[in-house]
C-alpha cells in the first residue's frame, strides 16, 4: 500500500499526491482515499494476526 499526502490540485476533482519516497504526482484523479488510523510495521502486524486468530 502506498501512502501519499493529498493536496489540492489545479482544478476541482484533481489532487496533487505528495510522497516521501518519490516525486509528487500533479493533478491526479482519485478512485478512493482514506484517513490513516495506524501504521504498523509488518513484523508487528504478523504478531497481532497470530495472537488474534
C-alpha distance matrix in Angstrom:
0.0 3.8 6.6 9.8 13.3 15.1 18.6 21.5 22.1 25.6 26.3 25.5 22.3 20.8 18.4 17.7 14.1 14.6 12.4 13.7 12.7 14.2 16.5 16.5 16.2 19.3 20.3 17.3 17.6 14.9 14.4 12.9 11.9 12.0 13.3 11.6 14.0 13.0 11.0 12.1 12.2 11.8 15.7 16.4 14.1 16.1 19.3 18.6 17.9 21.1 23.3 22.3 23.0
3.8 0.0 3.8 6.5 10.1 12.2 15.5 18.5 19.1 22.5 23.6 23.2 20.3 18.3 15.6 14.4 10.7 10.9 8.7 10.4 9.7 10.9 13.0 12.8 12.8 16.0 17.4 14.7 15.6 13.4 13.8 12.6 11.1 11.7 12.7 11.3 14.4 13.6 11.6 13.5 13.6 14.1 17.8 18.4 16.7 19.0 22.0 21.3 21.1 24.2 26.2 25.4 26.3
6.6 3.8 0.0 3.8 6.9 9.4 12.9 16.2 17.4 21.0 22.2 21.7 19.2 17.3 14.1 12.8 9.2 8.9 7.2 8.8 9.6 11.1 12.8 12.0 12.6 15.3 16.7 14.5 15.5 13.3 14.3 12.3 9.9 9.9 10.1 8.6 12.0 11.6 10.0 12.8 13.6 15.0 18.6 18.6 17.1 20.0 22.5 21.5 21.8 25.2 26.6 25.7 27.1
9.8 6.5 3.8 0.0 3.8 6.2 9.3 12.7 13.8 17.4 18.9 18.7 16.5 14.3 10.8 9.2 5.6 5.4 5.0 7.8 9.4 9.9 10.6 8.9 9.6 12.0 13.5 11.8 13.3 11.7 13.7 12.1 9.6 10.5 10.7 10.3 13.9 14.2 13.1 16.2 17.0 18.7 22.2 22.1 20.8 23.8 26.2 25.1 25.5 28.9 30.2 29.2 30.7
13.3 10.1 6.9 3.8 0.0 3.8 6.5 10.1 12.0 15.7 17.3 17.1 15.6 13.4 9.7 8.1 5.6 4.9 6.4 8.8 11.5 11.9 11.8 9.3 10.4 11.8 13.1 12.3 13.8 12.5 15.0 13.2 10.2 10.8 10.2 10.4 14.0 14.9 14.4 17.9 19.2 21.3 24.6 24.1 23.0 26.3 28.3 27.0 27.7 31.2 32.1 31.0 32.8
15.1 12.2 9.4 6.2 3.8 0.0 3.8 6.9 9.0 12.8 13.9 13.4 11.9 10.1 6.5 6.1 5.1 6.5 9.3 12.2 14.6 14.2 13.3 10.1 10.1 10.4 10.7 10.0 11.1 10.0 12.9 11.4 8.8 10.2 10.4 11.8 15.4 17.1 17.1 20.7 22.3 24.2 27.6 27.0 25.5 28.8 30.9 29.3 29.7 33.3 34.3 32.8 34.4
18.6 15.5 12.9 9.3 6.5 3.8 0.0 3.8 6.3 9.8 11.5 11.7 11.2 9.0 5.6 4.9 6.2 7.3 10.9 13.7 16.2 15.3 13.6 10.0 10.1 9.1 9.4 10.2 11.7 11.8 15.1 14.2 12.0 13.7 13.6 15.3 18.7 20.4 20.5 24.1 25.6 27.6 31.0 30.4 29.2 32.4 34.5 32.9 33.5 37.1 38.0 36.5 38.2
21.5 18.5 16.2 12.7 10.1 6.9 3.8 0.0 3.8 6.9 8.0 8.3 8.7 7.0 4.9 6.0 8.8 10.6 14.3 17.3 19.6 18.2 16.0 12.2 11.5 9.4 8.4 9.9 11.0 11.9 15.3 14.9 13.4 15.5 15.9 18.1 21.4 23.5 23.9 27.5 29.1 31.0 34.5 33.8 32.4 35.6 37.7 36.0 36.4 40.0 40.9 39.2 40.8
22.1 19.1 17.4 13.8 12.0 9.0 6.3 3.8 0.0 3.8 5.6 7.2 7.7 4.9 4.0 5.1 8.8 11.1 14.8 18.1 19.8 17.8 15.1 11.3 9.8 6.8 5.1 7.7 9.3 11.4 15.1 15.6 14.9 17.6 18.6 20.7 24.2 26.1 26.0 29.5 30.8 32.4 35.9 35.7 34.1 37.1 39.5 38.0 38.1 41.7 42.9 41.3 42.6
25.6 22.5 21.0 17.4 15.7 12.8 9.8 6.9 3.8 0.0 3.8 7.2 9.0 6.7 7.5 8.4 12.2 14.3 17.9 21.1 22.7 20.3 17.2 13.6 12.1 8.4 6.5 9.9 11.4 14.1 17.8 18.7 18.4 21.2 22.2 24.4 27.9 29.8 29.8 33.3 34.5 36.0 39.6 39.4 37.9 40.8 43.3 41.7 41.8 45.4 46.7 45.0 46.3
26.3 23.6 22.2 18.9 17.3 13.9 11.5 8.0 5.6 3.8 0.0 3.8 6.4 5.7 8.1 10.4 13.9 16.6 20.2 23.6 25.1 22.8 19.9 16.4 14.2 10.8 7.7 10.2 10.4 13.1 16.4 17.6 17.8 20.8 22.2 24.8 28.2 30.5 30.8 34.2 35.7 37.1 40.7 40.4 38.5 41.5 43.9 42.2 42.0 45.7 46.9 45.0 46.1
25.5 23.2 21.7 18.7 17.1 13.4 11.7 8.3 7.2 7.2 3.8 0.0 3.8 5.5 8.3 11.5 14.5 17.5 20.9 24.4 26.0 24.2 21.7 18.0 15.8 12.9 9.5 10.8 9.7 11.7 14.5 15.4 15.8 18.6 20.3 23.2 26.4 29.0 29.7 33.1 34.9 36.2 39.9 39.3 37.3 40.2 42.6 40.6 40.3 44.1 45.2 43.0 44.1
22.3 20.3 19.2 16.5 15.6 11.9 11.2 8.7 7.7 9.0 6.4 3.8 0.0 3.8 6.8 10.5 12.8 16.2 19.3 22.9 24.2 22.5 20.4 16.8 14.2 12.0 8.5 8.4 6.4 8.0 10.7 11.9 12.7 15.9 18.0 20.9 24.2 26.7 27.3 30.6 32.3 33.3 37.1 36.6 34.3 37.1 39.7 37.6 37.2 40.9 42.2 39.9 40.8
20.8 18.3 17.3 14.3 13.4 10.1 9.0 7.0 4.9 6.7 5.7 5.5 3.8 0.0 3.8 7.1 9.7 13.1 16.3 19.9 21.1 19.1 16.8 13.2 10.6 8.2 4.7 5.3 5.1 7.6 11.1 12.4 12.8 16.0 18.0 20.4 23.9 26.0 26.1 29.4 30.7 31.9 35.6 35.4 33.4 36.2 38.8 37.1 36.7 40.4 41.8 39.9 40.8
18.4 15.6 14.1 10.8 9.7 6.5 5.6 4.9 4.0 7.5 8.1 8.3 6.8 3.8 0.0 3.8 6.3 9.5 12.7 16.3 17.8 16.1 14.0 10.3 8.3 6.6 4.8 5.1 6.4 7.7 11.4 11.8 11.2 14.1 15.5 17.6 21.2 23.0 23.0 26.3 27.6 29.0 32.6 32.4 30.6 33.6 36.1 34.5 34.4 38.0 39.3 37.6 38.8
17.7 14.4 12.8 9.2 8.1 6.1 4.9 6.0 5.1 8.4 10.4 11.5 10.5 7.1 3.8 0.0 3.8 6.3 9.8 13.2 14.7 12.8 10.5 6.7 5.6 4.4 5.3 6.2 8.9 10.1 13.7 13.9 12.8 15.3 16.2 17.6 21.3 22.6 22.0 25.3 26.2 27.8 31.3 31.3 29.9 32.8 35.3 34.0 34.2 37.7 39.1 37.7 39.0
14.1 10.7 9.2 5.6 5.6 5.1 6.2 8.8 8.8 12.2 13.9 14.5 12.8 9.7 6.3 3.8 0.0 3.8 6.6 10.2 11.6 10.2 8.8 5.5 5.1 6.5 8.1 7.3 9.8 9.8 12.9 12.7 11.1 13.3 14.2 14.9 18.7 19.5 18.6 21.8 22.5 24.0 27.6 27.7 26.3 29.1 31.7 30.6 30.7 34.2 35.6 34.4 35.7
14.6 10.9 8.9 5.4 4.9 6.5 7.3 10.6 11.1 14.3 16.6 17.5 16.2 13.1 9.5 6.3 3.8 0.0 3.8 7.0 9.0 8.1 7.1 4.5 6.7 8.5 11.1 10.9 13.6 13.4 16.4 15.7 13.5 14.9 14.9 14.9 18.5 18.8 17.6 20.7 21.2 23.1 26.3 26.5 25.6 28.6 30.9 30.0 30.6 33.9 35.2 34.3 35.9
12.4 8.7 7.2 5.0 6.4 9.3 10.9 14.3 14.8 17.9 20.2 20.9 19.3 16.3 12.7 9.8 6.6 3.8 0.0 3.8 5.4 5.5 6.4 6.0 8.4 11.3 14.1 13.3 15.8 15.2 17.6 16.7 14.5 15.5 15.4 14.5 17.8 17.4 15.5 18.2 18.2 20.0 23.2 23.7 23.0 25.8 28.1 27.6 28.3 31.3 32.8 32.3 33.8
13.7 10.4 8.8 7.8 8.8 12.2 13.7 17.3 18.1 21.1 23.6 24.4 22.9 19.9 16.3 13.2 10.2 7.0 3.8 0.0 3.8 5.9 8.0 8.8 11.8 14.6 17.6 17.0 19.6 18.9 21.1 19.9 17.4 17.8 17.0 15.4 18.3 17.2 14.8 17.3 16.8 19.0 21.7 22.3 22.2 25.0 27.1 26.9 27.9 30.7 32.1 32.0 33.7
12.7 9.7 9.6 9.4 11.5 14.6 16.2 19.6 19.8 22.7 25.1 26.0 24.2 21.1 17.8 14.7 11.6 9.0 5.4 3.8 0.0 3.8 7.3 9.4 11.9 15.3 18.4 17.4 20.1 19.4 21.3 20.6 18.6 19.3 19.1 17.3 20.2 18.8 15.9 17.7 16.6 18.1 20.9 22.1 22.0 24.2 26.6 26.9 27.6 30.2 32.0 32.0 33.4
14.2 10.9 11.1 9.9 11.9 14.2 15.3 18.2 17.8 20.3 22.8 24.2 22.5 19.1 16.1 12.8 10.2 8.1 5.5 5.9 3.8 0.0 3.8 6.7 9.0 12.5 15.8 15.1 18.2 18.2 20.4 20.3 18.8 20.2 20.5 19.3 22.5 21.6 19.0 21.0 20.0 21.2 24.2 25.5 25.1 27.2 29.9 30.0 30.4 33.1 35.1 34.9 36.1
16.5 13.0 12.8 10.6 11.8 13.3 13.6 16.0 15.1 17.2 19.9 21.7 20.4 16.8 14.0 10.5 8.8 7.1 6.4 8.0 7.3 3.8 0.0 3.8 6.4 9.4 13.0 13.0 16.5 17.2 19.9 20.2 18.9 20.8 21.2 20.7 24.1 23.7 21.6 23.9 23.3 24.6 27.7 28.8 28.2 30.5 33.2 33.1 33.4 36.3 38.2 37.8 39.0
16.5 12.8 12.0 8.9 9.3 10.1 10.0 12.2 11.3 13.6 16.4 18.0 16.8 13.2 10.3 6.7 5.5 4.5 6.0 8.8 9.4 6.7 3.8 0.0 3.8 6.2 9.7 10.1 13.6 14.4 17.5 17.8 16.4 18.5 19.0 19.0 22.7 22.9 21.2 24.0 24.0 25.5 28.8 29.4 28.6 31.2 33.8 33.2 33.5 36.7 38.3 37.6 38.9
16.2 12.8 12.6 9.6 10.4 10.1 10.1 11.5 9.8 12.1 14.2 15.8 14.2 10.6 8.3 5.6 5.1 6.7 8.4 11.8 11.9 9.0 6.4 3.8 0.0 3.8 6.8 6.6 10.2 11.6 14.8 15.6 15.0 17.7 19.0 19.5 23.3 23.8 22.4 25.2 25.4 26.5 30.0 30.6 29.3 31.8 34.6 33.9 33.8 37.1 38.9 37.9 38.9
19.3 16.0 15.3 12.0 11.8 10.4 9.1 9.4 6.8 8.4 10.8 12.9 12.0 8.2 6.6 4.4 6.5 8.5 11.3 14.6 15.3 12.5 9.4 6.2 3.8 0.0 3.8 5.7 9.4 11.7 15.2 16.4 15.9 18.8 20.1 21.3 25.0 26.0 25.0 28.1 28.5 29.8 33.3 33.8 32.4 35.0 37.7 36.7 36.7 40.1 41.7 40.5 41.6
20.3 17.4 16.7 13.5 13.1 10.7 9.4 8.4 5.1 6.5 7.7 9.5 8.5 4.7 4.8 5.3 8.1 11.1 14.1 17.6 18.4 15.8 13.0 9.7 6.8 3.8 0.0 3.8 6.7 9.6 13.3 14.8 15.0 18.2 19.9 21.7 25.4 26.9 26.3 29.4 30.3 31.4 35.0 35.2 33.5 36.2 38.9 37.7 37.4 40.9 42.5 41.0 41.9
17.3 14.7 14.5 11.8 12.3 10.0 10.2 9.9 7.7 9.9 10.2 10.8 8.4 5.3 5.1 6.2 7.3 10.9 13.3 17.0 17.4 15.1 13.0 10.1 6.6 5.7 3.8 0.0 3.8 6.4 9.9 11.7 12.3 15.8 18.0 19.6 23.4 24.8 24.2 27.1 27.9 28.7 32.5 32.7 30.8 33.2 36.1 34.9 34.3 37.8 39.6 38.0 38.7
17.6 15.6 15.5 13.3 13.8 11.1 11.7 11.0 9.3 11.4 10.4 9.7 6.4 5.1 6.4 8.9 9.8 13.6 15.8 19.6 20.1 18.2 16.5 13.6 10.2 9.4 6.7 3.8 0.0 3.8 6.9 9.3 10.8 14.5 17.2 19.4 22.9 24.7 24.6 27.5 28.6 29.2 33.0 33.0 30.7 33.2 36.1 34.5 33.7 37.3 39.0 37.0 37.6
14.9 13.4 13.3 11.7 12.5 10.0 11.8 11.9 11.4 14.1 13.1 11.7 8.0 7.6 7.7 10.1 9.8 13.4 15.2 18.9 19.4 18.2 17.2 14.4 11.6 11.7 9.6 6.4 3.8 0.0 3.8 5.5 7.2 11.0 14.1 16.3 19.7 21.5 21.6 24.4 25.8 26.3 30.1 30.0 27.5 30.0 32.8 31.0 30.2 33.8 35.4 33.4 34.0
14.4 13.8 14.3 13.7 15.0 12.9 15.1 15.3 15.1 17.8 16.4 14.5 10.7 11.1 11.4 13.7 12.9 16.4 17.6 21.1 21.3 20.4 19.9 17.5 14.8 15.2 13.3 9.9 6.9 3.8 0.0 3.8 7.2 10.7 14.3 16.4 19.4 21.3 21.6 24.0 25.5 25.6 29.4 29.2 26.4 28.6 31.5 29.6 28.4 32.0 33.7 31.4 31.7
12.9 12.6 12.3 12.1 13.2 11.4 14.2 14.9 15.6 18.7 17.6 15.4 11.9 12.4 11.8 13.9 12.7 15.7 16.7 19.9 20.6 20.3 20.2 17.8 15.6 16.4 14.8 11.7 9.3 5.5 3.8 0.0 3.8 7.0 10.6 12.9 15.8 17.9 18.6 21.2 23.1 23.4 27.1 26.5 23.7 26.2 28.9 26.8 25.8 29.5 30.9 28.6 29.2
11.9 11.1 9.9 9.6 10.2 8.8 12.0 13.4 14.9 18.4 17.8 15.8 12.7 12.8 11.2 12.8 11.1 13.5 14.5 17.4 18.6 18.8 18.9 16.4 15.0 15.9 15.0 12.3 10.8 7.2 7.2 3.8 0.0 3.8 7.1 9.5 12.6 14.9 15.7 18.6 20.8 21.6 25.2 24.4 21.9 24.8 27.2 25.0 24.6 28.3 29.5 27.3 28.3
12.0 11.7 9.9 10.5 10.8 10.2 13.7 15.5 17.6 21.2 20.8 18.6 15.9 16.0 14.1 15.3 13.3 14.9 15.5 17.8 19.3 20.2 20.8 18.5 17.7 18.8 18.2 15.8 14.5 11.0 10.7 7.0 3.8 0.0 3.8 6.4 9.0 11.7 13.1 16.1 18.7 19.9 23.2 21.9 19.5 22.6 24.6 22.2 22.1 25.9 26.7 24.4 25.8
13.3 12.7 10.1 10.7 10.2 10.4 13.6 15.9 18.6 22.2 22.2 20.3 18.0 18.0 15.5 16.2 14.2 14.9 15.4 17.0 19.1 20.5 21.2 19.0 19.0 20.1 19.9 18.0 17.2 14.1 14.3 10.6 7.1 3.8 0.0 3.8 6.2 9.3 11.3 14.6 17.5 19.3 22.4 20.7 18.8 22.2 23.8 21.3 21.8 25.6 25.9 23.9 25.7
11.6 11.3 8.6 10.3 10.4 11.8 15.3 18.1 20.7 24.4 24.8 23.2 20.9 20.4 17.6 17.6 14.9 14.9 14.5 15.4 17.3 19.3 20.7 19.0 19.5 21.3 21.7 19.6 19.4 16.3 16.4 12.9 9.5 6.4 3.8 0.0 3.8 5.8 7.5 10.9 13.9 15.9 18.9 17.2 15.5 19.1 20.5 18.3 19.1 22.8 23.2 21.5 23.6
14.0 14.4 12.0 13.9 14.0 15.4 18.7 21.4 24.2 27.9 28.2 26.4 24.2 23.9 21.2 21.3 18.7 18.5 17.8 18.3 20.2 22.5 24.1 22.7 23.3 25.0 25.4 23.4 22.9 19.7 19.4 15.8 12.6 9.0 6.2 3.8 0.0 3.8 7.2 10.0 13.5 15.7 18.1 15.7 14.2 17.9 18.7 16.0 17.3 20.9 20.7 19.0 21.4
13.0 13.6 11.6 14.2 14.9 17.1 20.4 23.5 26.1 29.8 30.5 29.0 26.7 26.0 23.0 22.6 19.5 18.8 17.4 17.2 18.8 21.6 23.7 22.9 23.8 26.0 26.9 24.8 24.7 21.5 21.3 17.9 14.9 11.7 9.3 5.8 3.8 0.0 3.8 6.3 9.9 12.3 14.5 12.1 11.0 14.8 15.5 13.3 15.0 18.4 18.3 17.2 19.8
11.0 11.6 10.0 13.1 14.4 17.1 20.5 23.9 26.0 29.8 30.8 29.7 27.3 26.1 23.0 22.0 18.6 17.6 15.5 14.8 15.9 19.0 21.6 21.2 22.4 25.0 26.3 24.2 24.6 21.6 21.6 18.6 15.7 13.1 11.3 7.5 7.2 3.8 0.0 3.8 6.7 9.4 11.9 10.2 9.5 13.2 14.4 13.1 14.7 17.8 18.3 17.8 20.2
12.1 13.5 12.8 16.2 17.9 20.7 24.1 27.5 29.5 33.3 34.2 33.1 30.6 29.4 26.3 25.3 21.8 20.7 18.2 17.3 17.7 21.0 23.9 24.0 25.2 28.1 29.4 27.1 27.5 24.4 24.0 21.2 18.6 16.1 14.6 10.9 10.0 6.3 3.8 0.0 3.8 6.4 8.3 6.4 6.1 9.7 10.7 9.8 11.7 14.5 15.1 15.1 17.5
12.2 13.6 13.6 17.0 19.2 22.3 25.6 29.1 30.8 34.5 35.7 34.9 32.3 30.7 27.6 26.2 22.5 21.2 18.2 16.8 16.6 20.0 23.3 24.0 25.4 28.5 30.3 27.9 28.6 25.8 25.5 23.1 20.8 18.7 17.5 13.9 13.5 9.9 6.7 3.8 0.0 3.8 5.7 5.5 6.3 8.9 10.3 10.8 12.4 14.6 15.8 16.5 18.5
11.8 14.1 15.0 18.7 21.3 24.2 27.6 31.0 32.4 36.0 37.1 36.2 33.3 31.9 29.0 27.8 24.0 23.1 20.0 19.0 18.1 21.2 24.6 25.5 26.5 29.8 31.4 28.7 29.2 26.3 25.6 23.4 21.6 19.9 19.3 15.9 15.7 12.3 9.4 6.4 3.8 0.0 3.8 5.5 5.0 6.2 8.8 9.9 10.5 12.3 14.4 15.2 16.5
15.7 17.8 18.6 22.2 24.6 27.6 31.0 34.5 35.9 39.6 40.7 39.9 37.1 35.6 32.6 31.3 27.6 26.3 23.2 21.7 20.9 24.2 27.7 28.8 30.0 33.3 35.0 32.5 33.0 30.1 29.4 27.1 25.2 23.2 22.4 18.9 18.1 14.5 11.9 8.3 5.7 3.8 0.0 3.8 5.5 5.4 6.7 9.0 10.2 11.0 12.8 14.5 16.0
16.4 18.4 18.6 22.1 24.1 27.0 30.4 33.8 35.7 39.4 40.4 39.3 36.6 35.4 32.4 31.3 27.7 26.5 23.7 22.3 22.1 25.5 28.8 29.4 30.6 33.8 35.2 32.7 33.0 30.0 29.2 26.5 24.4 21.9 20.7 17.2 15.7 12.1 10.2 6.4 5.5 5.5 3.8 0.0 3.8 5.4 5.1 6.3 8.7 10.0 10.8 12.3 14.4
14.1 16.7 17.1 20.8 23.0 25.5 29.2 32.4 34.1 37.9 38.5 37.3 34.3 33.4 30.6 29.9 26.3 25.6 23.0 22.2 22.0 25.1 28.2 28.6 29.3 32.4 33.5 30.8 30.7 27.5 26.4 23.7 21.9 19.5 18.8 15.5 14.2 11.0 9.5 6.1 6.3 5.0 5.5 3.8 0.0 3.8 5.4 5.1 6.2 8.6 10.0 10.5 12.2
16.1 19.0 20.0 23.8 26.3 28.8 32.4 35.6 37.1 40.8 41.5 40.2 37.1 36.2 33.6 32.8 29.1 28.6 25.8 25.0 24.2 27.2 30.5 31.2 31.8 35.0 36.2 33.2 33.2 30.0 28.6 26.2 24.8 22.6 22.2 19.1 17.9 14.8 13.2 9.7 8.9 6.2 5.4 5.4 3.8 0.0 3.8 5.5 5.2 6.1 8.6 9.9 10.8
19.3 22.0 22.5 26.2 28.3 30.9 34.5 37.7 39.5 43.3 43.9 42.6 39.7 38.8 36.1 35.3 31.7 30.9 28.1 27.1 26.6 29.9 33.2 33.8 34.6 37.7 38.9 36.1 36.1 32.8 31.5 28.9 27.2 24.6 23.8 20.5 18.7 15.5 14.4 10.7 10.3 8.8 6.7 5.1 5.4 3.8 0.0 3.8 5.5 5.2 6.2 8.5 10.2
18.6 21.3 21.5 25.1 27.0 29.3 32.9 36.0 38.0 41.7 42.2 40.6 37.6 37.1 34.5 34.0 30.6 30.0 27.6 26.9 26.9 30.0 33.1 33.2 33.9 36.7 37.7 34.9 34.5 31.0 29.6 26.8 25.0 22.2 21.3 18.3 16.0 13.3 13.1 9.8 10.8 9.9 9.0 6.3 5.1 5.5 3.8 0.0 3.8 5.6 5.3 5.9 8.6
17.9 21.1 21.8 25.5 27.7 29.7 33.5 36.4 38.1 41.8 42.0 40.3 37.2 36.7 34.4 34.2 30.7 30.6 28.3 27.9 27.6 30.4 33.4 33.5 33.8 36.7 37.4 34.3 33.7 30.2 28.4 25.8 24.6 22.1 21.8 19.1 17.3 15.0 14.7 11.7 12.4 10.5 10.2 8.7 6.2 5.2 5.5 3.8 0.0 3.8 5.6 5.2 6.1
21.1 24.2 25.2 28.9 31.2 33.3 37.1 40.0 41.7 45.4 45.7 44.1 40.9 40.4 38.0 37.7 34.2 33.9 31.3 30.7 30.2 33.1 36.3 36.7 37.1 40.1 40.9 37.8 37.3 33.8 32.0 29.5 28.3 25.9 25.6 22.8 20.9 18.4 17.8 14.5 14.6 12.3 11.0 10.0 8.6 6.1 5.2 5.6 3.8 0.0 3.8 5.6 5.6
23.3 26.2 26.6 30.2 32.1 34.3 38.0 40.9 42.9 46.7 46.9 45.2 42.2 41.8 39.3 39.1 35.6 35.2 32.8 32.1 32.0 35.1 38.2 38.3 38.9 41.7 42.5 39.6 39.0 35.4 33.7 30.9 29.5 26.7 25.9 23.2 20.7 18.3 18.3 15.1 15.8 14.4 12.8 10.8 10.0 8.6 6.2 5.3 5.6 3.8 0.0 3.8 5.7
22.3 25.4 25.7 29.2 31.0 32.8 36.5 39.2 41.3 45.0 45.0 43.0 39.9 39.9 37.6 37.7 34.4 34.3 32.3 32.0 32.0 34.9 37.8 37.6 37.9 40.5 41.0 38.0 37.0 33.4 31.4 28.6 27.3 24.4 23.9 21.5 19.0 17.2 17.8 15.1 16.5 15.2 14.5 12.3 10.5 9.9 8.5 5.9 5.2 5.6 3.8 0.0 3.8
23.0 26.3 27.1 30.7 32.8 34.4 38.2 40.8 42.6 46.3 46.1 44.1 40.8 40.8 38.8 39.0 35.7 35.9 33.8 33.7 33.4 36.1 39.0 38.9 38.9 41.6 41.9 38.7 37.6 34.0 31.7 29.2 28.3 25.8 25.7 23.6 21.4 19.8 20.2 17.5 18.5 16.5 16.0 14.4 12.2 10.8 10.2 8.6 6.1 5.6 5.7 3.8 0.0
